[in-house]
Amino acid sequence: MSVPQRFLSFLLACASSAIVACAQSQTTPSPEVKKLAVMVGKFTIEDELKAGFMGPNSPAMKFSGTDDCRWTADGFAVICETVLYRPGTKYSDTSFVYYDPTSKTYRYHAVDSSGGTEDKTGTVSGDVWTWLGDSVFGGKVYHTRYTMKVVSADSHEYSDESGESENSMKVFVSGKETRVAATNPEKSQPVQTGATPLLLEKNEGETRLWRPEPGEVDPGGFILKVTPKANGSEHLVLVGGEDMLPGAAIPTHRHLEQDEIVLIEKGTIHAYVGDQERDLHAGGMVFIPQNTWVGLKNTGTEPASIVAIFSAPGFEDHMRCESVPAGEKPTTISLAEEDQCDRLGHVVYRERAEKDPDK
């Protein structure tokens, strides 16, 4: 419906015997709407991702960021711009919150920087807000519960739960938001840590072993060399040490947030990227733009070795999630765990997507 049509519909509705009531409903936010004021303002965020969420033995991780919320629609709704950082990683989302007088519930809609969406229904009891709904990543629906407790006029604590079913939801992140005084806007800017130089031999770095899928034998390993965790890099991730035996393949996938360059150090690799494919040899390379399907296979008779460079951090979270540190025995990874790791690393694998047509 065009803007003039909507405006005309409004005028016709208000031109009835209920014109006074209509005018009041359009200009006077209800007490329920006014309760949203607790969310309005600029806040700093202190956030923690729970240990184990990124895979067995994965550590807890701290995030910091900002949340900037303001009234919109003449005081009937709130729109928020949220940014979260940890060294080398940035996440953002935009959300829209309002009170629905028909269902007598609060509604929340959001889109994040990975293209994921969330829709929640909220209720409030005293100082506690509870939001239930769904989030979508790669076409897959995850049930979510967000609980916010107001602890003062200028701060609130929260926890976020997620799971493939309502009964499997677990807390994966918790944190606190604190209002920033308007006279000190610089405090809302998160502190960024600088990267440090590295000098590494071919076999040096964070060596890890892939967790096998059911029935898979010794899928090998890799070395994370340049990452936020390794040296605070905010712009690049470098992965090496991934040797592919003859016939071994990296399944077709696409990265939702990063460009990638694959350098072939030795051997022969048959590469599929977008609508192109060909054999490449030592010294060759593959450039994969963000959101482009890519698959690699060693079609030679010798082991092949590759190095991968990513334009931004993120996929290394997936790699850690699906692996264990060298020296630790890898356990078999389940499909549910793989799906979780895909979500963490903002990647979609075609084989799993075909089993879930919404991806």
NULO-755738 format. One record per residue (C-alpha): residue in one letter; residue number from 1; x, z, y. Coordinates in Angstrom, 1 decimal. Each point is the difference from the previous one (the first is absolute). Layout:
REM residues N
<atom r="A" k="NUM" c1="X" c3="Z" c2="Y"/>
...
***
This chain:
REM residues 359
<atom r="M" k="1" c1="0.0" c3="0.0" c2="0.0"/>
<atom r="S" k="2" c1="1.4" c3="-0.9" c2="3.4"/>
<atom r="V" k="3" c1="0.4" c3="2.5" c2="2.8"/>
<atom r="P" k="4" c1="-2.9" c3="-1.4" c2="2.1"/>
<atom r="Q" k="5" c1="-2.3" c3="0.2" c2="-3.1"/>
<atom r="R" k="6" c1="1.0" c3="3.6" c2="-0.6"/>
<atom r="F" k="7" c1="-0.6" c3="0.9" c2="3.6"/>
<atom r="L" k="8" c1="-3.4" c3="-1.8" c2="0.0"/>
<atom r="S" k="9" c1="-1.0" c3="1.9" c2="-3.2"/>
<atom r="F" k="10" c1="1.0" c3="3.3" c2="1.7"/>
<atom r="L" k="11" c1="-2.2" c3="-0.9" c2="3.1"/>
<atom r="L" k="12" c1="-3.0" c3="-0.9" c2="-2.2"/>
<atom r="A" k="13" c1="0.3" c3="3.2" c2="-2.0"/>
<atom r="C" k="14" c1="0.1" c3="2.1" c2="3.2"/>
<atom r="A" k="15" c1="-2.8" c3="-1.8" c2="1.6"/>
<atom r="S" k="16" c1="-2.5" c3="1.7" c2="-2.3"/>
<atom r="S" k="17" c1="-2.0" c3="3.2" c2="0.6"/>
<atom r="A" k="18" c1="3.1" c3="1.8" c2="-1.3"/>
<atom r="I" k="19" c1="2.2" c3="-1.2" c2="2.9"/>
<atom r="V" k="20" c1="0.8" c3="3.6" c2="1.1"/>
<atom r="A" k="21" c1="1.1" c3="1.1" c2="-3.4"/>
<atom r="C" k="22" c1="1.9" c3="-3.2" c2="-0.6"/>
<atom r="A" k="23" c1="1.9" c3="0.5" c2="3.3"/>
<atom r="Q" k="24" c1="0.8" c3="3.6" c2="-0.9"/>
<atom r="S" k="25" c1="1.3" c3="-1.0" c2="-3.5"/>
<atom r="Q" k="26" c1="2.3" c3="-2.6" c2="1.5"/>
<atom r="T" k="27" c1="1.5" c3="2.2" c2="2.7"/>
<atom r="T" k="28" c1="0.1" c3="3.6" c2="-1.3"/>
<atom r="P" k="29" c1="2.3" c3="0.8" c2="-2.9"/>
<atom r="S" k="30" c1="-1.5" c3="2.5" c2="-2.4"/>
<atom r="P" k="31" c1="1.6" c3="3.4" c2="-0.8"/>
<atom r="E" k="32" c1="1.2" c3="-1.5" c2="-3.3"/>
<atom r="V" k="33" c1="1.8" c3="-2.8" c2="1.9"/>
<atom r="K" k="34" c1="1.6" c3="2.5" c2="2.3"/>
<atom r="K" k="35" c1="1.6" c3="1.8" c2="-2.9"/>
<atom r="L" k="36" c1="2.3" c3="-3.0" c2="-0.3"/>
<atom r="A" k="37" c1="1.8" c3="1.3" c2="3.1"/>
<atom r="V" k="38" c1="2.2" c3="2.1" c2="-2.3"/>
<atom r="M" k="39" c1="1.7" c3="-3.2" c2="-1.0"/>
<atom r="V" k="40" c1="0.5" c3="-1.5" c2="3.5"/>
<atom r="G" k="41" c1="3.4" c3="0.1" c2="1.6"/>
<atom r="K" k="42" c1="3.7" c3="-0.7" c2="-0.8"/>
<atom r="F" k="43" c1="1.5" c3="1.9" c2="-2.9"/>
<atom r="T" k="44" c1="3.3" c3="0.3" c2="-1.8"/>
<atom r="I" k="45" c1="-0.1" c3="-0.2" c2="-3.8"/>
<atom r="E" k="46" c1="2.1" c3="1.9" c2="-2.5"/>
<atom r="D" k="47" c1="-0.7" c3="-1.4" c2="-3.5"/>
<atom r="E" k="48" c1="1.2" c3="0.5" c2="-3.5"/>
<atom r="L" k="49" c1="-0.3" c3="-2.3" c2="-3.0"/>
<atom r="K" k="50" c1="-0.2" c3="2.2" c2="-3.1"/>
<atom r="A" k="51" c1="2.8" c3="0.1" c2="-2.6"/>
<atom r="G" k="52" c1="-0.7" c3="-2.1" c2="-3.0"/>
<atom r="F" k="53" c1="-2.4" c3="-2.4" c2="1.7"/>
<atom r="M" k="54" c1="2.6" c3="-2.9" c2="0.0"/>
<atom r="G" k="55" c1="0.9" c3="0.5" c2="-3.6"/>
<atom r="P" k="56" c1="1.4" c3="2.7" c2="-2.4"/>
<atom r="N" k="57" c1="2.4" c3="2.3" c2="1.8"/>
<atom r="S" k="58" c1="-0.5" c3="-1.7" c2="3.3"/>
<atom r="P" k="59" c1="0.6" c3="2.4" c2="2.9"/>
<atom r="A" k="60" c1="-2.4" c3="1.0" c2="2.7"/>
<atom r="M" k="61" c1="0.5" c3="-2.1" c2="3.2"/>
<atom r="K" k="62" c1="-0.6" c3="1.0" c2="3.6"/>
<atom r="F" k="63" c1="-1.7" c3="-2.3" c2="2.6"/>
<atom r="S" k="64" c1="-0.5" c3="0.4" c2="3.7"/>
<atom r="G" k="65" c1="-2.1" c3="-2.0" c2="2.4"/>
<atom r="T" k="66" c1="-2.7" c3="-0.2" c2="2.6"/>
<atom r="D" k="67" c1="-3.8" c3="-0.2" c2="0.1"/>
<atom r="D" k="68" c1="-1.6" c3="-1.3" c2="3.2"/>
<atom r="C" k="69" c1="-3.9" c3="0.4" c2="0.0"/>
<atom r="R" k="70" c1="-2.3" c3="-0.9" c2="2.8"/>
<atom r="W" k="71" c1="-3.7" c3="-0.2" c2="0.7"/>
<atom r="T" k="72" c1="-1.6" c3="-3.5" c2="-0.2"/>
<atom r="A" k="73" c1="-3.5" c3="-1.5" c2="0.1"/>
<atom r="D" k="74" c1="-0.8" c3="2.1" c2="3.1"/>
<atom r="G" k="75" c1="0.7" c3="3.3" c2="-1.9"/>
<atom r="F" k="76" c1="-1.8" c3="-0.8" c2="-3.2"/>
<atom r="A" k="77" c1="3.1" c3="-0.7" c2="-2.2"/>
<atom r="V" k="78" c1="3.7" c3="0.7" c2="-0.2"/>
<atom r="I" k="79" c1="2.7" c3="-2.5" c2="-0.7"/>
<atom r="C" k="80" c1="3.5" c3="1.1" c2="-1.2"/>
<atom r="E" k="81" c1="3.4" c3="-1.7" c2="-0.2"/>
<atom r="T" k="82" c1="2.2" c3="1.8" c2="-2.6"/>
<atom r="V" k="83" c1="3.7" c3="-0.6" c2="-0.6"/>
<atom r="L" k="84" c1="2.1" c3="1.8" c2="-2.6"/>
<atom r="Y" k="85" c1="3.8" c3="-0.2" c2="-0.5"/>
<atom r="R" k="86" c1="2.6" c3="1.2" c2="-2.4"/>
<atom r="P" k="87" c1="3.6" c3="-1.4" c2="0.3"/>
<atom r="G" k="88" c1="-0.3" c3="-3.8" c2="-0.5"/>
<atom r="T" k="89" c1="-3.8" c3="-0.1" c2="-0.6"/>
<atom r="K" k="90" c1="-2.9" c3="-0.5" c2="2.4"/>
<atom r="Y" k="91" c1="-3.7" c3="0.2" c2="-0.9"/>
<atom r="S" k="92" c1="-2.8" c3="-0.5" c2="2.4"/>
<atom r="D" k="93" c1="-3.8" c3="-0.2" c2="0.0"/>
<atom r="T" k="94" c1="-3.0" c3="-0.3" c2="2.3"/>
<atom r="S" k="95" c1="-3.1" c3="1.9" c2="-0.7"/>
<atom r="F" k="96" c1="-3.5" c3="0.2" c2="1.5"/>
<atom r="V" k="97" c1="-2.2" c3="3.2" c2="-0.4"/>
<atom r="Y" k="98" c1="-3.6" c3="0.6" c2="1.0"/>
<atom r="Y" k="99" c1="-3.1" c3="2.0" c2="-0.9"/>
<atom r="D" k="100" c1="-2.8" c3="-1.8" c2="-1.8"/>
<atom r="P" k="101" c1="-3.3" c3="1.6" c2="1.0"/>
<atom r="T" k="102" c1="-1.9" c3="-1.8" c2="-2.8"/>
<atom r="S" k="103" c1="2.0" c3="1.4" c2="-2.9"/>
<atom r="K" k="104" c1="1.0" c3="3.1" c2="2.1"/>
<atom r="T" k="105" c1="3.6" c3="-0.4" c2="-1.0"/>
<atom r="Y" k="106" c1="3.2" c3="-1.0" c2="1.7"/>
<atom r="R" k="107" c1="1.5" c3="-3.4" c2="-0.9"/>
<atom r="Y" k="108" c1="3.7" c3="-1.1" c2="0.0"/>
<atom r="H" k="109" c1="1.4" c3="-3.5" c2="-0.3"/>
<atom r="A" k="110" c1="3.7" c3="-0.9" c2="0.1"/>
<atom r="V" k="111" c1="2.5" c3="-2.8" c2="-0.6"/>
<atom r="D" k="112" c1="3.7" c3="0.7" c2="-0.5"/>
<atom r="S" k="113" c1="3.2" c3="-1.9" c2="0.4"/>
<atom r="S" k="114" c1="0.0" c3="-1.2" c2="-3.7"/>
<atom r="G" k="115" c1="-3.4" c3="-1.6" c2="0.4"/>
<atom r="G" k="116" c1="-1.7" c3="2.9" c2="-1.9"/>
<atom r="T" k="117" c1="-3.4" c3="1.2" c2="1.1"/>
<atom r="E" k="118" c1="-1.8" c3="3.4" c2="-0.2"/>
<atom r="D" k="119" c1="-3.6" c3="0.9" c2="0.3"/>
<atom r="K" k="120" c1="-1.1" c3="3.7" c2="0.0"/>
<atom r="T" k="121" c1="-3.0" c3="2.1" c2="0.6"/>
<atom r="G" k="122" c1="0.6" c3="3.4" c2="1.7"/>
<atom r="T" k="123" c1="-1.7" c3="3.3" c2="0.3"/>
<atom r="V" k="124" c1="1.0" c3="3.1" c2="2.0"/>
<atom r="S" k="125" c1="-0.6" c3="3.7" c2="-0.9"/>
<atom r="G" k="126" c1="1.4" c3="2.4" c2="2.6"/>
<atom r="D" k="127" c1="3.6" c3="-0.9" c2="0.5"/>
<atom r="V" k="128" c1="0.4" c3="-2.2" c2="-3.1"/>
<atom r="W" k="129" c1="-0.6" c3="-3.7" c2="0.0"/>
<atom r="T" k="130" c1="-0.3" c3="-1.8" c2="-3.4"/>
<atom r="W" k="131" c1="0.2" c3="-3.8" c2="-0.4"/>
<atom r="L" k="132" c1="-0.8" c3="-1.8" c2="-3.2"/>
<atom r="G" k="133" c1="0.4" c3="-3.7" c2="-0.7"/>
<atom r="D" k="134" c1="2.1" c3="-2.8" c2="-1.2"/>
<atom r="S" k="135" c1="3.3" c3="-1.7" c2="0.9"/>
<atom r="V" k="136" c1="0.9" c3="-3.5" c2="-1.1"/>
<atom r="F" k="137" c1="3.5" c3="-1.2" c2="-0.7"/>
<atom r="G" k="138" c1="0.7" c3="-3.4" c2="-1.5"/>
<atom r="G" k="139" c1="-3.7" c3="-0.3" c2="-0.8"/>
<atom r="K" k="140" c1="0.0" c3="3.2" c2="-2.1"/>
<atom r="V" k="141" c1="-2.3" c3="2.9" c2="1.0"/>
<atom r="Y" k="142" c1="1.3" c3="3.6" c2="0.1"/>
<atom r="H" k="143" c1="-2.3" c3="3.0" c2="0.6"/>
<atom r="T" k="144" c1="1.1" c3="2.3" c2="2.8"/>
<atom r="R" k="145" c1="-0.8" c3="3.4" c2="1.5"/>
<atom r="Y" k="146" c1="1.4" c3="1.0" c2="3.4"/>
<atom r="T" k="147" c1="-0.4" c3="3.6" c2="1.0"/>
<atom r="M" k="148" c1="0.7" c3="1.1" c2="3.6"/>
<atom r="K" k="149" c1="0.0" c3="3.7" c2="1.1"/>
<atom r="V" k="150" c1="0.0" c3="0.7" c2="3.7"/>
<atom r="V" k="151" c1="2.4" c3="3.0" c2="0.6"/>
<atom r="S" k="152" c1="-0.1" c3="0.0" c2="3.8"/>
<atom r="A" k="153" c1="-1.2" c3="-2.0" c2="2.9"/>
<atom r="D" k="154" c1="3.2" c3="-2.0" c2="-0.1"/>
<atom r="S" k="155" c1="0.9" c3="-0.3" c2="-3.7"/>
<atom r="H" k="156" c1="-1.4" c3="-0.7" c2="-3.4"/>
<atom r="E" k="157" c1="1.3" c3="0.0" c2="-3.6"/>
<atom r="Y" k="158" c1="-1.0" c3="-2.6" c2="-2.6"/>
<atom r="S" k="159" c1="0.5" c3="-1.2" c2="-3.6"/>
<atom r="D" k="160" c1="-0.7" c3="-3.4" c2="-1.5"/>
<atom r="E" k="161" c1="-1.0" c3="-0.5" c2="-3.6"/>
<atom r="S" k="162" c1="-0.2" c3="-3.3" c2="-2.0"/>
<atom r="G" k="163" c1="-0.7" c3="-1.2" c2="-3.5"/>
<atom r="E" k="164" c1="-1.4" c3="-2.9" c2="-2.0"/>
<atom r="S" k="165" c1="-3.0" c3="2.2" c2="-0.8"/>
<atom r="E" k="166" c1="-1.7" c3="2.9" c2="1.9"/>
<atom r="N" k="167" c1="1.1" c3="2.4" c2="-2.8"/>
<atom r="S" k="168" c1="3.7" c3="-1.2" c2="0.1"/>
<atom r="M" k="169" c1="0.5" c3="0.6" c2="3.7"/>
<atom r="K" k="170" c1="3.1" c3="2.0" c2="0.9"/>
<atom r="V" k="171" c1="1.5" c3="1.1" c2="3.3"/>
<atom r="F" k="172" c1="2.8" c3="-2.4" c2="0.8"/>
<atom r="V" k="173" c1="0.7" c3="0.8" c2="3.7"/>
<atom r="S" k="174" c1="-0.7" c3="2.9" c2="2.3"/>
<atom r="G" k="175" c1="1.0" c3="0.7" c2="3.6"/>
<atom r="K" k="176" c1="-0.8" c3="1.3" c2="3.5"/>
<atom r="E" k="177" c1="-0.9" c3="-1.7" c2="3.3"/>
<atom r="T" k="178" c1="0.8" c3="1.7" c2="3.3"/>
<atom r="R" k="179" c1="-1.4" c3="-1.0" c2="3.4"/>
<atom r="V" k="180" c1="2.6" c3="-1.3" c2="2.5"/>
<atom r="A" k="181" c1="-0.3" c3="1.1" c2="3.6"/>
<atom r="A" k="182" c1="-0.7" c3="-3.0" c2="2.3"/>
<atom r="T" k="183" c1="3.0" c3="1.0" c2="2.2"/>
<atom r="N" k="184" c1="2.4" c3="-0.4" c2="-2.9"/>
<atom r="P" k="185" c1="-0.7" c3="-3.3" c2="-1.7"/>
<atom r="E" k="186" c1="3.6" c3="-0.4" c2="-1.1"/>
<atom r="K" k="187" c1="-0.6" c3="2.7" c2="-2.6"/>
<atom r="S" k="188" c1="-2.4" c3="-2.3" c2="-1.8"/>
<atom r="Q" k="189" c1="2.9" c3="-2.4" c2="-0.8"/>
<atom r="P" k="190" c1="1.5" c3="0.6" c2="-3.5"/>
<atom r="V" k="191" c1="3.7" c3="0.4" c2="-0.2"/>
<atom r="Q" k="192" c1="1.7" c3="-2.9" c2="-1.7"/>
<atom r="T" k="193" c1="3.2" c3="0.6" c2="-2.0"/>
<atom r="G" k="194" c1="2.8" c3="-2.6" c2="0.4"/>
<atom r="A" k="195" c1="1.5" c3="-1.9" c2="-3.0"/>
<atom r="T" k="196" c1="3.5" c3="0.7" c2="-1.1"/>
<atom r="P" k="197" c1="2.5" c3="-2.7" c2="-1.2"/>
<atom r="L" k="198" c1="0.7" c3="-0.4" c2="-3.7"/>
<atom r="L" k="199" c1="2.9" c3="-1.4" c2="-2.0"/>
<atom r="L" k="200" c1="-1.0" c3="-0.5" c2="-3.7"/>
<atom r="E" k="201" c1="1.5" c3="-1.6" c2="-3.0"/>
<atom r="K" k="202" c1="-2.3" c3="-2.1" c2="-2.3"/>
<atom r="N" k="203" c1="-0.8" c3="2.9" c2="-2.3"/>
<atom r="E" k="204" c1="-0.5" c3="2.6" c2="2.8"/>
<atom r="G" k="205" c1="-3.3" c3="1.3" c2="1.4"/>
<atom r="E" k="206" c1="-3.1" c3="1.7" c2="-1.3"/>
<atom r="T" k="207" c1="0.0" c3="-1.2" c2="-3.7"/>
<atom r="R" k="208" c1="-3.4" c3="0.2" c2="-1.7"/>
<atom r="L" k="209" c1="-1.5" c3="-1.1" c2="-3.3"/>
<atom r="W" k="210" c1="-3.4" c3="-1.7" c2="-0.4"/>
<atom r="R" k="211" c1="-2.7" c3="1.9" c2="-1.9"/>
<atom r="P" k="212" c1="-1.1" c3="-2.3" c2="-2.9"/>
<atom r="E" k="213" c1="-3.5" c3="-1.3" c2="-0.5"/>
<atom r="P" k="214" c1="-1.6" c3="0.8" c2="-3.3"/>
<atom r="G" k="215" c1="1.9" c3="-2.0" c2="-2.7"/>
<atom r="E" k="216" c1="2.8" c3="-1.0" c2="2.4"/>
<atom r="V" k="217" c1="3.6" c3="0.8" c2="-1.0"/>
<atom r="D" k="218" c1="2.7" c3="0.7" c2="2.6"/>
<atom r="P" k="219" c1="-1.2" c3="-1.8" c2="3.1"/>
<atom r="G" k="220" c1="3.3" c3="0.8" c2="1.8"/>
<atom r="G" k="221" c1="0.6" c3="1.4" c2="3.4"/>
<atom r="F" k="222" c1="1.0" c3="-0.7" c2="3.6"/>
<atom r="I" k="223" c1="1.9" c3="1.6" c2="2.9"/>
<atom r="L" k="224" c1="-1.6" c3="0.9" c2="3.3"/>
<atom r="K" k="225" c1="2.8" c3="-0.5" c2="2.6"/>
<atom r="V" k="226" c1="-1.4" c3="-0.2" c2="3.5"/>
<atom r="T" k="227" c1="-3.2" c3="2.1" c2="0.4"/>
<atom r="P" k="228" c1="-1.4" c3="2.6" c2="2.4"/>
<atom r="K" k="229" c1="1.0" c3="2.7" c2="-2.6"/>
<atom r="A" k="230" c1="3.5" c3="-1.4" c2="-0.5"/>
<atom r="N" k="231" c1="1.1" c3="-0.4" c2="3.7"/>
<atom r="G" k="232" c1="-3.1" c3="0.1" c2="2.2"/>
<atom r="S" k="233" c1="-0.5" c3="-3.8" c2="0.3"/>
<atom r="E" k="234" c1="-3.2" c3="-0.7" c2="1.9"/>
<atom r="H" k="235" c1="0.1" c3="-3.8" c2="-0.3"/>
<atom r="L" k="236" c1="1.5" c3="-1.1" c2="-3.3"/>
<atom r="V" k="237" c1="0.0" c3="0.9" c2="-3.7"/>
<atom r="L" k="238" c1="2.7" c3="-1.4" c2="-2.3"/>
<atom r="V" k="239" c1="-0.4" c3="0.1" c2="-3.8"/>
<atom r="G" k="240" c1="2.8" c3="-1.1" c2="-2.4"/>
<atom r="G" k="241" c1="1.2" c3="0.5" c2="-3.6"/>
<atom r="E" k="242" c1="-3.1" c3="-1.6" c2="-1.5"/>
<atom r="D" k="243" c1="1.3" c3="-2.0" c2="-3.0"/>
<atom r="M" k="244" c1="-2.5" c3="-2.3" c2="-1.8"/>
<atom r="L" k="245" c1="0.7" c3="-0.9" c2="-3.6"/>
<atom r="P" k="246" c1="-0.8" c3="-3.5" c2="-1.2"/>
<atom r="G" k="247" c1="-3.8" c3="-0.5" c2="-0.1"/>
<atom r="A" k="248" c1="-0.6" c3="3.1" c2="2.2"/>
<atom r="A" k="249" c1="-2.4" c3="-0.4" c2="2.9"/>
<atom r="I" k="250" c1="-1.2" c3="1.8" c2="3.1"/>
<atom r="P" k="251" c1="-3.8" c3="-0.4" c2="-0.1"/>
<atom r="T" k="252" c1="-1.8" c3="-2.0" c2="2.7"/>
<atom r="H" k="253" c1="-0.8" c3="2.3" c2="2.9"/>
<atom r="R" k="254" c1="-0.4" c3="0.1" c2="3.8"/>
<atom r="H" k="255" c1="1.2" c3="2.5" c2="2.6"/>
<atom r="L" k="256" c1="-2.7" c3="0.9" c2="2.5"/>
<atom r="E" k="257" c1="2.4" c3="1.3" c2="2.8"/>
<atom r="Q" k="258" c1="3.5" c3="-1.5" c2="-0.5"/>
<atom r="D" k="259" c1="1.8" c3="-3.3" c2="0.0"/>
<atom r="E" k="260" c1="2.6" c3="-0.1" c2="-2.8"/>
<atom r="I" k="261" c1="3.3" c3="-1.9" c2="-0.7"/>
<atom r="V" k="262" c1="1.3" c3="-0.2" c2="-3.6"/>
<atom r="L" k="263" c1="3.6" c3="-1.0" c2="-0.4"/>
<atom r="I" k="264" c1="1.2" c3="-1.2" c2="-3.4"/>
<atom r="E" k="265" c1="3.5" c3="1.3" c2="-0.8"/>
<atom r="K" k="266" c1="0.4" c3="-1.5" c2="-3.4"/>
<atom r="G" k="267" c1="-2.0" c3="-1.9" c2="-2.6"/>
<atom r="T" k="268" c1="-3.0" c3="-2.3" c2="0.2"/>
<atom r="I" k="269" c1="-3.4" c3="1.1" c2="1.4"/>
<atom r="H" k="270" c1="-3.2" c3="-2.1" c2="0.0"/>
<atom r="A" k="271" c1="-1.8" c3="1.1" c2="3.1"/>
<atom r="Y" k="272" c1="-3.7" c3="-0.4" c2="0.9"/>
<atom r="V" k="273" c1="-0.9" c3="0.6" c2="3.6"/>
<atom r="G" k="274" c1="-3.1" c3="-1.1" c2="1.7"/>
<atom r="D" k="275" c1="-0.6" c3="-3.6" c2="-1.2"/>
<atom r="Q" k="276" c1="3.7" c3="-0.7" c2="-0.7"/>
<atom r="E" k="277" c1="2.1" c3="0.5" c2="-3.1"/>
<atom r="R" k="278" c1="3.5" c3="-0.9" c2="-1.2"/>
<atom r="D" k="279" c1="3.1" c3="1.2" c2="-1.8"/>
<atom r="L" k="280" c1="2.5" c3="1.8" c2="2.1"/>
<atom r="H" k="281" c1="3.6" c3="1.0" c2="-0.8"/>
<atom r="A" k="282" c1="2.7" c3="2.4" c2="1.1"/>
<atom r="G" k="283" c1="0.2" c3="-0.2" c2="3.8"/>
<atom r="G" k="284" c1="-3.7" c3="-1.1" c2="0.3"/>
<atom r="M" k="285" c1="-2.7" c3="1.9" c2="1.7"/>
<atom r="V" k="286" c1="-3.8" c3="0.4" c2="0.3"/>
<atom r="F" k="287" c1="-1.8" c3="0.9" c2="3.2"/>
<atom r="I" k="288" c1="-3.4" c3="1.5" c2="-0.5"/>
<atom r="P" k="289" c1="-2.2" c3="0.5" c2="3.1"/>
<atom r="Q" k="290" c1="-2.3" c3="3.0" c2="0.0"/>
<atom r="N" k="291" c1="-3.2" c3="-0.4" c2="-2.1"/>
<atom r="T" k="292" c1="1.4" c3="-3.0" c2="-2.0"/>
<atom r="W" k="293" c1="-0.1" c3="-0.1" c2="-3.8"/>
<atom r="V" k="294" c1="3.5" c3="0.0" c2="-1.6"/>
<atom r="G" k="295" c1="1.2" c3="0.2" c2="-3.6"/>
<atom r="L" k="296" c1="3.5" c3="-0.2" c2="-1.5"/>
<atom r="K" k="297" c1="1.3" c3="-0.8" c2="-3.5"/>
<atom r="N" k="298" c1="3.4" c3="-0.3" c2="-1.5"/>
<atom r="T" k="299" c1="-0.1" c3="-3.3" c2="-1.8"/>
<atom r="G" k="300" c1="3.7" c3="-0.1" c2="-0.7"/>
<atom r="T" k="301" c1="2.0" c3="1.1" c2="-3.0"/>
<atom r="E" k="302" c1="2.0" c3="2.6" c2="1.9"/>
<atom r="P" k="303" c1="-1.1" c3="3.2" c2="1.7"/>
<atom r="A" k="304" c1="-1.0" c3="-0.6" c2="3.6"/>
<atom r="S" k="305" c1="0.6" c3="2.3" c2="3.0"/>
<atom r="I" k="306" c1="-2.0" c3="0.2" c2="3.2"/>
<atom r="V" k="307" c1="0.0" c3="1.9" c2="3.3"/>
<atom r="A" k="308" c1="-3.2" c3="0.5" c2="2.0"/>
<atom r="I" k="309" c1="-0.2" c3="0.7" c2="3.7"/>
<atom r="F" k="310" c1="-3.3" c3="1.1" c2="1.6"/>
<atom r="S" k="311" c1="-0.8" c3="-0.3" c2="3.7"/>
<atom r="A" k="312" c1="-1.5" c3="3.5" c2="0.2"/>
<atom r="P" k="313" c1="-0.2" c3="3.1" c2="-2.2"/>
<atom r="G" k="314" c1="-2.9" c3="0.7" c2="-2.3"/>
<atom r="F" k="315" c1="0.6" c3="-1.8" c2="-3.3"/>
<atom r="E" k="316" c1="2.7" c3="2.4" c2="-1.0"/>
<atom r="D" k="317" c1="-2.8" c3="2.6" c2="-0.3"/>
<atom r="H" k="318" c1="-1.5" c3="-2.1" c2="-2.7"/>
<atom r="M" k="319" c1="3.4" c3="-0.4" c2="-1.7"/>
<atom r="R" k="320" c1="0.6" c3="3.8" c2="0.0"/>
<atom r="C" k="321" c1="-3.5" c3="0.6" c2="-1.3"/>
<atom r="E" k="322" c1="0.6" c3="-2.3" c2="-3.0"/>
<atom r="S" k="323" c1="3.4" c3="1.3" c2="-0.8"/>
<atom r="V" k="324" c1="2.1" c3="3.1" c2="-0.6"/>
<atom r="P" k="325" c1="3.6" c3="1.0" c2="1.2"/>
<atom r="A" k="326" c1="2.8" c3="-1.2" c2="-2.2"/>
<atom r="G" k="327" c1="0.8" c3="2.6" c2="-2.6"/>
<atom r="E" k="328" c1="-3.7" c3="0.9" c2="-0.5"/>
<atom r="K" k="329" c1="-1.9" c3="-1.3" c2="-2.9"/>
<atom r="P" k="330" c1="-2.7" c3="-2.5" c2="1.1"/>
<atom r="T" k="331" c1="-3.5" c3="0.8" c2="-1.2"/>
<atom r="T" k="332" c1="-2.6" c3="-2.7" c2="-0.7"/>
<atom r="I" k="333" c1="-2.0" c3="-0.9" c2="3.1"/>
<atom r="S" k="334" c1="-3.8" c3="-0.4" c2="-0.3"/>
<atom r="L" k="335" c1="-2.1" c3="-2.7" c2="1.7"/>
<atom r="A" k="336" c1="-1.6" c3="2.7" c2="2.2"/>
<atom r="E" k="337" c1="3.4" c3="1.1" c2="1.2"/>
<atom r="E" k="338" c1="1.1" c3="-3.6" c2="0.6"/>
<atom r="D" k="339" c1="-3.1" c3="-0.5" c2="2.2"/>
<atom r="Q" k="340" c1="0.9" c3="3.1" c2="2.0"/>
<atom r="C" k="341" c1="3.5" c3="-1.2" c2="0.4"/>
<atom r="D" k="342" c1="-1.2" c3="-3.4" c2="1.2"/>
<atom r="R" k="343" c1="-2.1" c3="1.7" c2="2.6"/>
<atom r="L" k="344" c1="2.9" c3="2.1" c2="1.2"/>
<atom r="G" k="345" c1="2.3" c3="-3.0" c2="0.3"/>
<atom r="H" k="346" c1="-2.6" c3="-2.4" c2="1.6"/>
<atom r="V" k="347" c1="0.4" c3="-2.6" c2="-2.8"/>
<atom r="V" k="348" c1="-2.5" c3="-1.9" c2="-2.1"/>
<atom r="Y" k="349" c1="0.9" c3="-1.3" c2="-3.5"/>
<atom r="R" k="350" c1="-1.9" c3="-3.1" c2="-1.0"/>
<atom r="E" k="351" c1="-0.4" c3="1.0" c2="-3.6"/>
<atom r="R" k="352" c1="-1.6" c3="3.3" c2="0.9"/>
<atom r="A" k="353" c1="-2.0" c3="-1.7" c2="2.8"/>
<atom r="E" k="354" c1="-1.5" c3="-2.5" c2="-2.5"/>
<atom r="K" k="355" c1="-1.3" c3="2.9" c2="-2.1"/>
<atom r="D" k="356" c1="-1.6" c3="1.4" c2="3.2"/>
<atom r="P" k="357" c1="-1.5" c3="-3.1" c2="1.8"/>
<atom r="D" k="358" c1="-0.5" c3="2.0" c2="3.2"/>
<atom r="K" k="359" c1="3.8" c3="0.1" c2="0.6"/>
***
